[in-house]
Amino acid sequence: MAFFKRKKKKRVCVVGIDGVPYSLLRRFVRDGTMPAFADIAAKGSLSKMKVTLPEISSVSWSSFMTGANPGTHGIFGFVDLKENSYKMTFPSFKDLRAPTFWDKLGEKGKKCIVINQPSTYPAKAINGVLVSGFVAIDMAKAVTPVSYVEKLKGIGYQIDIDTQRAREDHHFLFRELDRTTRAREKAVEFFWEKEEWDYFQVVITGTDRLHHFLWDSLLDEGHPYHHQFIDYYRKIDSFIKKVYDRFEKETGGDPSQGEFFMLSDHGFTLIKKEVYLNRWLEEQGFLKFDFPNPESVEQISEKTKAFVLDPSRIYINIKGKYPKGSVDKAEAEGLKNEIKARLEGLKFEGEKIIEKVFLRDEVYSGPFVGQGPDLVVLSKPGFDLKGSVAKKEVFGKTKLAGMHTWDDAFFWSREKPKDDLNITDLAEIILKKFE
């Protein structure tokens, strides 16, 4: 990368790496897979971090950029229900109810460059540049200012890989990962040179895609894609080094001139089984449908007491809140406790699969808590919770190899953060660097 010299001023640079566990980075530091990251890690504090629940990217990244939990920022999952309805809706950046920390920086006159940030589509104007990441579908609506759209297209920029094809064709997966990584690097170089900035951020999302499809290849040295998995991380290590070295060169490694951070939005582990919670509720008598072979929760009957939205959110079918509500508010607490107790005893081949079932108020706070699920389920590692209503069994397996974890994300900073770090703490950490 070639970069221009910058004027002296306090700046912050952040590299996000989607779905990278603390435990995996520790391994790659020890075994030499990521020598550049190992050098960086030795200069600061590599910390294990928890994320908000459910442990999915839309919720975690929304919590990172607002410094708030879903009860305050209003994003509880990739899908939600329309008000007083069972119809699905897909929350977008327009539905985020709390300001991002770069909004706050912009109010203070700080210019921000944010590249490939998930859950910011459609992009909205900031004091600087925003390039939306997953799940952006139209480049013209994913970039602000829009004058940069054609330039990004010109350098071969793409928002994401073709995940459907990559799931079936792993040779294609690695080609796409390489191409998107090169495109991110070109975008970083372009905006670093083109714009004056106070805050600069880029997110790598290819790691998450690789983990979902080929986490098993990491664990098995004899796997046909094991070496390609490791090689991809070496390329990510090179990417990190280029950004870090340039930032350190321009700031002289002086904390009064600049701070560098890295983070992930959740961890990862191997899937043993998928767990279809709606099917479990049906077996337990809490969920009923008007006819066989349902396709969505829109088809539940008036006898339903509870239902699930992906991945682990249980909603009590309250009278007055939902069109076919069957549960009086006075009954709801007892019902929640009954479902919680039964779920926490659920086993697969003699092994308990649920770590804990949280009541809503245990994990959420803020003005939009009432829009969230009544219960949030946290599984034990290896048991991937799903909300499908079409499954005929409680336990199943798909072609995916990896699943998210909530307590194995990472954060790197020069200074050691507080113990029991949560992703909601990071916005304040970053904002304080500009005080």
C-alpha positions as CSV (number, residue, x, y, z in Angstrom):
1,M,0.0,0.0,0.0
2,A,1.2,3.5,-0.8
3,F,-0.1,6.3,1.6
4,F,0.4,10.0,1.8
5,K,1.8,11.7,4.9
6,R,-0.8,13.0,7.3
7,K,-1.0,16.1,9.4
8,K,-0.4,15.5,13.1
9,K,-3.7,15.0,15.0
10,K,-5.3,12.4,17.2
11,R,-6.7,9.5,15.1
12,V,-8.1,6.0,15.7
13,C,-7.8,3.0,13.3
14,V,-9.9,-0.1,13.8
15,V,-9.7,-3.5,12.0
16,G,-12.7,-5.8,12.5
17,I,-12.5,-9.5,11.7
18,D,-15.9,-11.1,11.6
19,G,-16.3,-14.4,13.5
20,V,-12.7,-14.8,14.7
21,P,-12.4,-16.4,18.1
22,Y,-10.0,-15.4,20.8
23,S,-9.0,-19.0,21.2
24,L,-8.1,-19.3,17.5
25,L,-5.9,-16.2,17.5
26,R,-4.1,-17.5,20.5
27,R,-3.4,-20.7,18.6
28,F,-2.2,-18.9,15.5
29,V,0.1,-16.6,17.7
30,R,1.7,-19.7,19.3
31,D,2.1,-21.8,16.2
32,G,3.4,-19.0,13.9
33,T,0.5,-18.9,11.5
34,M,0.1,-15.2,12.1
35,P,3.5,-13.7,12.9
36,A,2.5,-10.1,12.2
37,F,-0.5,-10.4,14.5
38,A,1.8,-12.1,17.1
39,D,4.1,-9.0,17.0
40,I,1.1,-6.7,17.4
41,A,-0.4,-8.8,20.2
42,A,2.9,-8.6,22.2
43,K,2.7,-4.8,22.1
44,G,-0.7,-4.6,23.9
45,S,-3.5,-6.7,25.4
46,L,-5.3,-9.5,23.5
47,S,-8.6,-9.9,25.5
48,K,-11.4,-12.4,25.4
49,M,-14.8,-10.7,24.9
50,K,-18.4,-11.6,25.2
51,V,-21.1,-10.3,22.8
52,T,-24.8,-9.5,23.1
53,L,-27.4,-12.2,22.6
54,P,-28.3,-13.7,20.2
55,E,-24.7,-14.1,19.1
56,I,-25.2,-13.2,15.4
57,S,-23.6,-10.5,13.3
58,S,-26.6,-8.2,12.9
59,V,-27.0,-7.9,16.7
60,S,-23.3,-7.9,17.6
61,W,-22.2,-5.3,15.1
62,S,-25.2,-3.1,16.0
63,S,-24.1,-3.3,19.6
64,F,-20.5,-2.5,18.7
65,M,-21.4,0.6,16.7
66,T,-23.9,2.0,19.2
67,G,-22.4,0.9,22.5
68,A,-25.8,-0.4,23.4
69,N,-27.7,-3.7,23.8
70,P,-30.7,-4.6,21.6
71,G,-33.2,-3.2,24.1
72,T,-31.7,0.2,23.3
73,H,-30.7,-0.1,19.6
74,G,-33.7,-2.2,18.6
75,I,-32.0,-4.9,16.5
76,F,-32.8,-8.4,17.9
77,G,-32.0,-10.5,14.9
78,F,-31.8,-10.8,11.1
79,V,-35.6,-11.2,11.0
80,D,-38.3,-9.8,13.2
81,L,-42.1,-9.7,13.1
82,K,-44.2,-6.8,11.9
83,E,-46.2,-5.1,14.7
84,N,-49.4,-7.0,15.7
85,S,-48.5,-9.7,13.1
86,Y,-46.7,-12.9,12.4
87,K,-45.4,-11.7,9.1
88,M,-41.6,-11.5,8.8
89,T,-39.6,-8.4,8.2
90,F,-35.9,-7.9,7.7
91,P,-34.5,-5.0,9.9
92,S,-32.2,-2.7,8.1
93,F,-29.9,0.2,9.1
94,K,-33.0,2.4,9.0
95,D,-34.4,0.4,11.9
96,L,-31.4,1.1,14.2
97,R,-32.8,3.2,17.1
98,A,-29.6,4.4,18.6
99,P,-26.9,6.6,17.2
100,T,-23.6,5.1,16.1
101,F,-20.4,6.3,17.7
102,W,-19.2,7.7,14.3
103,D,-22.4,9.8,14.3
104,K,-21.3,11.2,17.6
105,L,-17.8,11.8,16.3
106,G,-19.3,13.5,13.3
107,E,-21.2,15.9,15.5
108,K,-17.8,16.9,17.0
109,G,-16.4,17.6,13.5
110,K,-14.5,14.3,13.3
111,K,-14.3,12.7,9.9
112,C,-14.9,8.9,9.7
113,I,-14.1,6.4,7.0
114,V,-16.0,3.1,7.6
115,I,-15.5,0.3,5.1
116,N,-17.5,-3.0,4.8
117,Q,-19.4,-2.5,8.1
118,P,-22.1,-5.2,8.4
119,S,-25.7,-4.1,9.2
120,T,-25.4,-0.6,7.8
121,Y,-27.5,-1.1,4.6
122,P,-28.8,1.1,3.1
123,A,-25.9,3.4,3.9
124,K,-26.8,6.8,5.3
125,A,-24.7,10.0,5.2
126,I,-22.1,10.5,7.8
127,N,-19.3,13.0,8.2
128,G,-17.0,11.0,5.9
129,V,-17.5,7.8,4.0
130,L,-19.6,4.7,4.7
131,V,-19.4,1.5,2.7
132,S,-22.0,-0.9,3.9
133,G,-21.2,-4.6,4.3
134,F,-23.3,-7.7,4.7
135,V,-26.3,-7.8,3.8
136,A,-26.1,-5.0,1.2
137,I,-27.5,-6.0,-2.1
138,D,-27.1,-2.9,-4.2
139,M,-23.8,-1.0,-4.4
140,A,-25.6,2.2,-5.3
141,K,-27.4,2.1,-2.0
142,A,-24.4,0.8,0.0
143,V,-22.0,3.7,-0.4
144,T,-22.2,7.3,0.8
145,P,-21.2,9.7,-0.7
146,V,-22.6,8.0,-3.9
147,S,-19.9,9.6,-5.9
148,Y,-17.6,6.8,-4.8
149,V,-19.7,4.0,-6.2
150,E,-18.1,4.0,-9.6
151,K,-14.6,4.3,-8.2
152,L,-15.2,1.2,-6.1
153,K,-16.6,-0.7,-9.0
154,G,-13.5,0.3,-11.0
155,I,-11.2,-1.3,-8.5
156,G,-13.2,-4.5,-8.5
157,Y,-14.8,-3.9,-5.1
158,Q,-17.5,-6.4,-4.1
159,I,-19.6,-6.4,-0.9
160,D,-19.6,-10.1,-0.3
161,I,-18.9,-13.5,-1.8
162,D,-21.6,-15.6,-3.5
163,T,-22.4,-17.7,-0.4
164,Q,-24.8,-20.1,-2.1
165,R,-22.3,-21.1,-4.7
166,A,-19.4,-21.1,-2.1
167,R,-21.3,-23.5,0.0
168,E,-21.3,-26.1,-2.8
169,D,-18.0,-25.3,-4.4
170,H,-15.1,-24.8,-2.0
171,H,-12.6,-24.0,-4.8
172,F,-14.8,-21.1,-5.7
173,L,-15.0,-20.1,-2.0
174,F,-11.2,-19.6,-1.8
175,R,-11.1,-17.8,-5.1
176,E,-13.8,-15.4,-3.9
177,L,-12.1,-14.9,-0.5
178,D,-8.9,-13.9,-2.2
179,R,-10.7,-11.6,-4.5
180,T,-12.7,-9.8,-1.8
181,T,-9.6,-9.5,0.4
182,R,-7.7,-7.8,-2.4
183,A,-10.6,-5.5,-3.1
184,R,-10.8,-4.5,0.6
185,E,-7.1,-3.7,0.5
186,K,-7.5,-1.5,-2.6
187,A,-10.5,0.3,-0.9
188,V,-8.4,0.9,2.2
189,E,-5.6,2.3,0.1
190,F,-7.9,4.5,-1.9
191,F,-9.7,6.1,1.0
192,W,-6.6,6.4,3.1
193,E,-5.0,8.4,0.4
194,K,-8.1,10.3,-0.9
195,E,-9.6,11.5,2.4
196,E,-8.4,13.3,5.5
197,W,-9.8,11.4,8.4
198,D,-9.9,11.1,12.2
199,Y,-11.4,7.6,12.5
200,F,-10.7,4.8,10.0
201,Q,-12.3,1.3,10.1
202,V,-12.3,-1.7,7.9
203,V,-14.1,-5.0,8.5
204,I,-13.0,-8.4,7.0
205,T,-16.0,-10.7,6.7
206,G,-14.5,-13.6,4.7
207,T,-13.4,-15.2,7.9
208,D,-17.0,-15.8,8.9
209,R,-17.8,-17.3,5.6
210,L,-14.8,-19.7,5.8
211,H,-15.7,-20.7,9.3
212,H,-19.3,-21.6,8.5
213,F,-18.4,-23.7,5.5
214,L,-15.0,-25.3,6.5
215,W,-14.4,-25.0,10.3
216,D,-13.9,-28.8,10.3
217,S,-10.9,-28.3,7.9
218,L,-9.1,-26.3,10.6
219,L,-9.4,-29.1,13.1
220,D,-8.3,-31.9,10.7
221,E,-4.8,-31.6,9.2
222,G,-5.7,-34.4,6.7
223,H,-8.7,-32.4,5.4
224,P,-8.4,-31.5,1.7
225,Y,-8.8,-27.8,2.5
226,H,-6.8,-27.6,5.8
227,H,-3.8,-25.9,4.2
228,Q,-5.9,-23.5,2.3
229,F,-7.7,-22.5,5.5
230,I,-4.3,-21.8,7.1
231,D,-3.1,-19.9,4.0
232,Y,-6.1,-17.7,4.0
233,Y,-5.3,-16.6,7.6
234,R,-1.7,-15.8,6.5
235,K,-3.2,-13.5,3.9
236,I,-5.3,-11.9,6.6
237,D,-2.2,-11.5,8.8
238,S,-0.5,-9.7,5.9
239,F,-3.5,-7.4,5.5
240,I,-3.5,-6.5,9.2
241,K,0.3,-5.8,9.1
242,K,-0.1,-3.4,6.2
243,V,-2.7,-1.3,7.9
244,Y,-1.0,-1.5,11.3
245,D,2.5,-0.6,10.0
246,R,1.2,2.4,8.1
247,F,-0.8,3.7,11.0
248,E,2.1,3.3,13.4
249,K,4.5,5.0,10.9
250,E,2.2,8.0,10.6
251,T,1.6,8.3,14.3
252,G,5.1,7.3,15.4
253,G,3.5,4.7,17.7
254,D,2.6,7.6,20.0
255,P,-0.7,7.1,21.9
256,S,-1.2,10.8,22.0
257,Q,-1.3,10.8,18.2
258,G,-3.2,7.6,17.5
259,E,-4.8,4.4,18.8
260,F,-5.2,1.1,17.0
261,F,-7.8,-1.5,17.9
262,M,-8.9,-4.9,16.5
263,L,-12.0,-6.9,17.3
264,S,-14.4,-9.7,16.3
265,D,-18.2,-9.8,16.6
266,H,-18.4,-13.4,17.9
267,G,-16.5,-16.6,18.2
268,F,-16.8,-19.9,16.4
269,T,-16.9,-23.6,17.1
270,L,-17.7,-26.9,15.3
271,I,-21.4,-27.9,14.9
272,K,-22.3,-31.2,16.3
273,K,-26.0,-30.9,15.7
274,E,-28.6,-28.3,14.7
275,V,-31.4,-27.9,17.2
276,Y,-34.9,-26.9,15.8
277,L,-36.5,-25.1,18.7
278,N,-39.9,-24.7,17.0
279,R,-40.1,-28.5,16.5
280,W,-39.2,-28.9,20.2
281,L,-42.0,-26.5,21.3
282,E,-44.4,-28.4,19.1
283,E,-43.4,-31.7,20.7
284,Q,-43.9,-30.2,24.1
285,G,-47.4,-28.9,23.2
286,F,-46.5,-25.2,23.3
287,L,-46.7,-24.7,19.5
288,K,-49.6,-25.8,17.2
289,F,-50.4,-25.2,13.5
290,D,-53.6,-25.0,11.6
291,F,-52.5,-27.7,9.1
292,P,-49.7,-30.1,8.4
293,N,-46.3,-29.1,6.8
294,P,-46.2,-25.5,7.9
295,E,-43.7,-23.1,6.2
296,S,-43.7,-20.2,8.6
297,V,-44.9,-19.0,12.0
298,E,-47.7,-17.1,10.1
299,Q,-49.5,-20.5,10.0
300,I,-49.7,-21.1,13.8
301,S,-53.0,-21.8,15.4
302,E,-54.8,-20.0,18.1
303,K,-53.8,-22.7,20.5
304,T,-50.2,-21.8,20.3
305,K,-48.5,-20.6,23.5
306,A,-45.0,-19.9,22.2
307,F,-42.9,-19.8,19.0
308,V,-39.3,-19.2,18.0
309,L,-37.6,-16.8,15.6
310,D,-34.1,-17.5,14.4
311,P,-31.8,-18.3,16.0
312,S,-32.8,-18.7,19.7
313,R,-35.6,-16.2,20.5
314,I,-38.7,-17.5,22.1
315,Y,-41.9,-15.3,22.1
316,I,-44.9,-16.0,24.3
317,N,-48.1,-15.7,22.2
318,I,-49.7,-13.0,24.3
319,K,-53.3,-12.0,23.9
320,G,-53.6,-8.5,22.5
321,K,-50.0,-8.5,21.3
322,Y,-50.4,-11.0,18.5
323,P,-53.5,-11.7,16.2
324,K,-53.9,-15.3,17.5
325,G,-52.7,-14.6,21.0
326,S,-53.7,-17.3,23.5
327,V,-51.8,-16.5,26.7
328,D,-53.1,-14.0,29.3
329,K,-50.4,-11.7,30.7
330,A,-51.0,-13.2,34.1
331,E,-50.1,-16.6,32.8
332,A,-47.0,-15.5,30.9
333,E,-44.5,-15.6,33.8
334,G,-45.4,-19.1,34.8
335,L,-45.3,-20.3,31.2
336,K,-41.8,-18.7,30.6
337,N,-40.5,-20.4,33.7
338,E,-41.9,-23.8,32.6
339,I,-40.4,-23.5,29.1
340,K,-37.1,-22.4,30.6
341,A,-37.0,-25.4,33.0
342,R,-37.8,-27.9,30.3
343,L,-35.3,-26.5,27.8
344,E,-32.5,-26.4,30.3
345,G,-33.1,-30.1,30.8
346,L,-33.0,-31.0,27.1
347,K,-30.4,-33.6,26.2
348,F,-28.9,-35.2,23.1
349,E,-27.6,-38.7,23.6
350,G,-27.4,-38.1,27.3
351,E,-25.6,-34.7,27.0
352,K,-27.3,-31.5,28.1
353,I,-27.3,-29.1,25.2
354,I,-28.5,-25.8,26.8
355,E,-26.1,-23.6,28.7
356,K,-28.9,-21.2,30.0
357,V,-32.2,-19.8,29.1
358,F,-32.3,-16.1,29.9
359,L,-35.4,-14.1,30.7
360,R,-35.7,-11.0,28.6
361,D,-34.9,-8.5,31.4
362,E,-31.7,-10.5,32.2
363,V,-30.0,-9.6,28.9
364,Y,-31.8,-6.5,27.6
365,S,-32.4,-3.0,28.9
366,G,-33.7,0.2,27.3
367,P,-36.9,1.6,25.7
368,F,-37.4,-1.2,23.2
369,V,-37.1,-4.2,25.5
370,G,-40.8,-5.0,24.9
371,Q,-40.2,-5.6,21.3
372,G,-37.7,-8.3,22.1
373,P,-38.1,-12.0,22.8
374,D,-39.5,-13.2,26.1
375,L,-36.7,-15.8,26.4
376,V,-33.2,-16.0,24.8
377,V,-31.6,-19.4,24.6
378,L,-27.9,-19.9,24.9
379,S,-26.7,-23.4,23.8
380,K,-23.6,-25.3,24.7
381,P,-20.9,-25.3,22.1
382,G,-21.7,-27.5,19.2
383,F,-25.5,-27.2,19.3
384,D,-26.7,-24.7,16.8
385,L,-30.1,-23.3,17.5
386,K,-32.5,-22.7,14.7
387,G,-36.1,-21.5,14.2
388,S,-37.3,-23.5,11.2
389,V,-40.9,-24.7,11.4
390,A,-40.5,-27.2,8.5
391,K,-38.3,-29.7,10.3
392,K,-39.7,-33.0,11.4
393,E,-37.2,-33.7,14.1
394,V,-35.6,-31.7,16.9
395,F,-32.0,-32.6,16.0
396,G,-30.5,-32.4,12.5
397,K,-27.4,-31.6,10.5
398,T,-26.7,-29.4,7.5
399,K,-23.7,-28.8,5.2
400,L,-22.5,-26.0,7.5
401,A,-19.5,-26.9,9.6
402,G,-19.2,-24.0,12.0
403,M,-21.5,-22.1,14.4
404,H,-21.2,-18.9,16.4
405,T,-20.3,-18.6,20.1
406,W,-20.9,-15.7,22.4
407,D,-18.0,-15.7,24.9
408,D,-15.0,-16.2,22.6
409,A,-14.8,-13.0,20.6
410,F,-11.6,-11.0,20.8
411,F,-10.5,-7.4,21.4
412,W,-6.9,-6.0,21.0
413,S,-5.8,-2.7,22.3
414,R,-2.6,-1.1,23.6
415,E,-4.0,-0.8,27.0
416,K,-5.6,-3.6,29.0
417,P,-9.4,-3.2,29.1
418,K,-11.6,-4.0,32.1
419,D,-12.3,-7.7,33.0
420,D,-15.5,-9.3,31.7
421,L,-15.4,-7.1,28.5
422,N,-18.5,-7.0,26.4
423,I,-18.8,-5.7,22.8
424,T,-21.1,-2.9,24.1
425,D,-18.1,-1.4,25.9
426,L,-16.1,-0.7,22.8
427,A,-17.9,2.4,21.5
428,E,-17.1,4.3,24.7
429,I,-13.5,3.1,24.7
430,I,-13.1,4.5,21.2
431,L,-14.9,7.8,21.9
432,K,-12.7,8.4,24.9
433,K,-9.7,8.5,22.7
434,F,-11.0,11.7,21.2
435,E,-11.5,13.5,24.4
